[in-house]
């Protein structure tokens, strides 16, 4: 597009550019601050010297955090639920979506409507909580994986994509005598990889970030997720701060604990955010695809 | 070949039924069985007993909902937060229109990437971040304020109405960049000929924004608005749970947090379920109402 650029136009562009630069800073500076606090000396942080750059470089807080009992296990559980949960979600959502593209199948419409219906009515926390307990899923790893395996949103997303694949691919396989499962697994899944990658990315991020199921229903420390681990560290320090204000325990002791806690908390937050940061660049290209198909259908 | 198939094979579509059946059972188990769990709101619920053994109390808990002053407090907080959200629901659209005016694709992408990041972290982390920014002793914002000789701020412990605005800011910080994306995608889908025609007619930049981009985004905006009206009472649990403390509790006790406290903390299961049911039914009514209204007024609807 060619355009005559006036002075006002130019000023507008610059203003808009600066405006978004500011927006960008507001979104990213907190992450930067977390990192510099985590590698600075806590005493310097406490004196208010750490604002723009690390002071008194140390990795000691990482050592402190990573040697805490239970953290390795929490990391393992979060990773396991991310991997297993994502595989389950992708496989079962894709399989269900595939069957929903088979118009000749009886009850297809009924099942599809019921699935879409789950987007509008949800039972809410308490019935969900009681039913999961009735299924004996409390204190079970499967609680992290099974309930979210099939969501209406993902099914719609994948179904829409599969419908855009030329039916000739499927028909020729059918004539060759392949069963439906084989067609799904060997033909439709590989052809749907772009959308399955989108679903996988969103599912993986959701799994990594998830903590409510753990918080509500899993008290077994062996199944604690990294998010809950972080939450407990955050709230533990808050309890200490309250303790200090109310004068329980010697003030000196409480101050010492709270002082290090801030750095420890921040360091823990950095550890939890690192995996997200690592996959984030790869997620970019899937954003718009996911959100657009969803928008058209939703 | 076709003949052999007819001879001994399982009924037509058998494998399809197995494949869809497994998944459909999961949907029933994890979505519709809990819905049937709504029935506990009509009983004096005791865990481990069957419905036959529990006392049927009819609408007792529903009536209790309206009598409890704490419910009204929770409703007020929920509505205030939803109101702030609705009042600023145009922000992502305007931000997207402005961002689209920047010529450099690289810069645009850079802004998009960085401002979307907060959407992908958990609420636990969001709390950690705001704690790191605003903690009264070591928070970055307060460090800066102190070094400038200004009084420090402590929004994390603000008892006043400012707490709502702070929570709105937190939510916007997390979601604005992400919400922009859908509008940016819609802008990318606008027919370029419209702009070219307008250019020939002598339309300037602002005229094009006002008369082409904005009307083209209206459908997206109103669709999202209708959906968010349906979600008015569902403010979510995580944010308010993470940010609530003895100081902010009264302002942050939204319905979702209230349901959690009544049900899971106090084991008042039937009552909490009744609150949840009322919430869902009102939400559905609002959604349908907003949709009908939009159909009448604008001629577009989402279902």
HADDOCK unambig.tbl for C-alpha pairs under 7 A between the chains (distance, minus, plus):
assign (segid A and resid 13 and name CA) (segid B and resid 102 and name CA) 6.22 0.50 0.50
assign (segid A and resid 16 and name CA) (segid B and resid 98 and name CA) 6.61 0.50 0.50
assign (segid A and resid 17 and name CA) (segid B and resid 102 and name CA) 6.73 0.50 0.50
assign (segid A and resid 20 and name CA) (segid B and resid 111 and name CA) 6.82 0.50 0.50
assign (segid A and resid 24 and name CA) (segid B and resid 111 and name CA) 6.00 0.50 0.50
assign (segid A and resid 24 and name CA) (segid B and resid 114 and name CA) 6.01 0.50 0.50
assign (segid A and resid 24 and name CA) (segid B and resid 115 and name CA) 5.64 0.50 0.50
assign (segid A and resid 27 and name CA) (segid B and resid 114 and name CA) 6.76 0.50 0.50
assign (segid A and resid 27 and name CA) (segid B and resid 115 and name CA) 5.59 0.50 0.50
assign (segid A and resid 27 and name CA) (segid B and resid 118 and name CA) 6.85 0.50 0.50
assign (segid A and resid 27 and name CA) (segid B and resid 173 and name CA) 6.92 0.50 0.50
assign (segid A and resid 28 and name CA) (segid B and resid 114 and name CA) 6.63 0.50 0.50
assign (segid A and resid 30 and name CA) (segid B and resid 129 and name CA) 6.26 0.50 0.50
assign (segid A and resid 30 and name CA) (segid B and resid 133 and name CA) 6.71 0.50 0.50
assign (segid A and resid 45 and name CA) (segid B and resid 138 and name CA) 6.49 0.50 0.50
assign (segid A and resid 46 and name CA) (segid B and resid 138 and name CA) 5.91 0.50 0.50
assign (segid A and resid 48 and name CA) (segid B and resid 138 and name CA) 6.45 0.50 0.50
assign (segid A and resid 48 and name CA) (segid B and resid 143 and name CA) 5.59 0.50 0.50
assign (segid A and resid 51 and name CA) (segid B and resid 140 and name CA) 6.10 0.50 0.50
assign (segid A and resid 51 and name CA) (segid B and resid 143 and name CA) 6.80 0.50 0.50
assign (segid A and resid 92 and name CA) (segid B and resid 23 and name CA) 6.73 0.50 0.50
assign (segid A and resid 95 and name CA) (segid B and resid 19 and name CA) 6.71 0.50 0.50
assign (segid A and resid 96 and name CA) (segid B and resid 19 and name CA) 6.81 0.50 0.50
assign (segid A and resid 96 and name CA) (segid B and resid 20 and name CA) 5.32 0.50 0.50
assign (segid A and resid 96 and name CA) (segid B and resid 23 and name CA) 6.08 0.50 0.50
assign (segid A and resid 99 and name CA) (segid B and resid 16 and name CA) 6.14 0.50 0.50
assign (segid A and resid 99 and name CA) (segid B and resid 20 and name CA) 5.88 0.50 0.50
assign (segid A and resid 105 and name CA) (segid B and resid 13 and name CA) 6.77 0.50 0.50
assign (segid A and resid 111 and name CA) (segid B and resid 24 and name CA) 6.90 0.50 0.50
assign (segid A and resid 115 and name CA) (segid B and resid 27 and name CA) 7.00 0.50 0.50
assign (segid A and resid 118 and name CA) (segid B and resid 31 and name CA) 6.56 0.50 0.50
assign (segid A and resid 121 and name CA) (segid B and resid 280 and name CA) 6.99 0.50 0.50
assign (segid A and resid 122 and name CA) (segid B and resid 31 and name CA) 6.98 0.50 0.50
assign (segid A and resid 122 and name CA) (segid B and resid 35 and name CA) 6.97 0.50 0.50
assign (segid A and resid 123 and name CA) (segid B and resid 34 and name CA) 5.61 0.50 0.50
assign (segid A and resid 123 and name CA) (segid B and resid 35 and name CA) 4.59 0.50 0.50
assign (segid A and resid 124 and name CA) (segid B and resid 276 and name CA) 6.00 0.50 0.50
assign (segid A and resid 126 and name CA) (segid B and resid 263 and name CA) 6.33 0.50 0.50
assign (segid A and resid 126 and name CA) (segid B and resid 269 and name CA) 6.57 0.50 0.50
assign (segid A and resid 126 and name CA) (segid B and resid 272 and name CA) 6.83 0.50 0.50
assign (segid A and resid 126 and name CA) (segid B and resid 273 and name CA) 5.83 0.50 0.50
assign (segid A and resid 127 and name CA) (segid B and resid 34 and name CA) 5.09 0.50 0.50
assign (segid A and resid 127 and name CA) (segid B and resid 37 and name CA) 5.11 0.50 0.50
assign (segid A and resid 127 and name CA) (segid B and resid 38 and name CA) 6.43 0.50 0.50
assign (segid A and resid 127 and name CA) (segid B and resid 273 and name CA) 6.78 0.50 0.50
assign (segid A and resid 128 and name CA) (segid B and resid 34 and name CA) 5.17 0.50 0.50
assign (segid A and resid 131 and name CA) (segid B and resid 34 and name CA) 5.95 0.50 0.50
assign (segid A and resid 147 and name CA) (segid B and resid 30 and name CA) 5.74 0.50 0.50
assign (segid A and resid 150 and name CA) (segid B and resid 27 and name CA) 6.89 0.50 0.50
assign (segid A and resid 180 and name CA) (segid B and resid 15 and name CA) 6.19 0.50 0.50
assign (segid A and resid 180 and name CA) (segid B and resid 16 and name CA) 6.26 0.50 0.50
assign (segid A and resid 181 and name CA) (segid B and resid 15 and name CA) 6.67 0.50 0.50
assign (segid A and resid 205 and name CA) (segid B and resid 120 and name CA) 6.92 0.50 0.50
assign (segid A and resid 209 and name CA) (segid B and resid 121 and name CA) 6.53 0.50 0.50
assign (segid A and resid 209 and name CA) (segid B and resid 122 and name CA) 4.81 0.50 0.50
assign (segid A and resid 227 and name CA) (segid B and resid 124 and name CA) 6.78 0.50 0.50
assign (segid A and resid 231 and name CA) (segid B and resid 124 and name CA) 5.99 0.50 0.50
assign (segid A and resid 266 and name CA) (segid B and resid 132 and name CA) 6.93 0.50 0.50
assign (segid A and resid 269 and name CA) (segid B and resid 125 and name CA) 6.30 0.50 0.50
assign (segid A and resid 269 and name CA) (segid B and resid 128 and name CA) 6.53 0.50 0.50
assign (segid A and resid 288 and name CA) (segid B and resid 181 and name CA) 6.92 0.50 0.50
assign (segid A and resid 288 and name CA) (segid B and resid 185 and name CA) 6.90 0.50 0.50
assign (segid A and resid 291 and name CA) (segid B and resid 182 and name CA) 6.60 0.50 0.50
assign (segid A and resid 292 and name CA) (segid B and resid 182 and name CA) 6.86 0.50 0.50
